[in-house]
Amino acid sequence: MSEPFRKDFSTQAREEITPDSSKSTLDRAKECVTGTADRAAGGLQSDHHKSNTQEAFDRTRREKDSQKDNSESLLDKTKHALGVDKH
């Protein structure tokens, strides 16, 4: 994908398929940062300026995100991504 600050689909798929338990703390932190950047970049560009595939992916992700519990703070999400919330 040629859109700046966006992850390509193969990277996103690989990150989703790989269980968190087999990822290092550094890998989880990197995914959290790059995922946040990807979401921000996707939010800045209007859907009609995106490729059809990217538009569909972003729309699906927004719907999925809106179904999640919105009470979880950014700090909680980061802790979860890094695995430091587990006892």
NORFENBEL-V929502 format. One line per field, one symbol per residue. burial: # if it has 16 or more other ideal C-beta (glycine too) atoms within 10 Angstrom, else .. A space follows every 50 residues. Layout:
burial: ???
//
This chain:
burial: .....##....#..#.......#....#..##.##..##..#..#....# ...##.##...................#..##.....
//
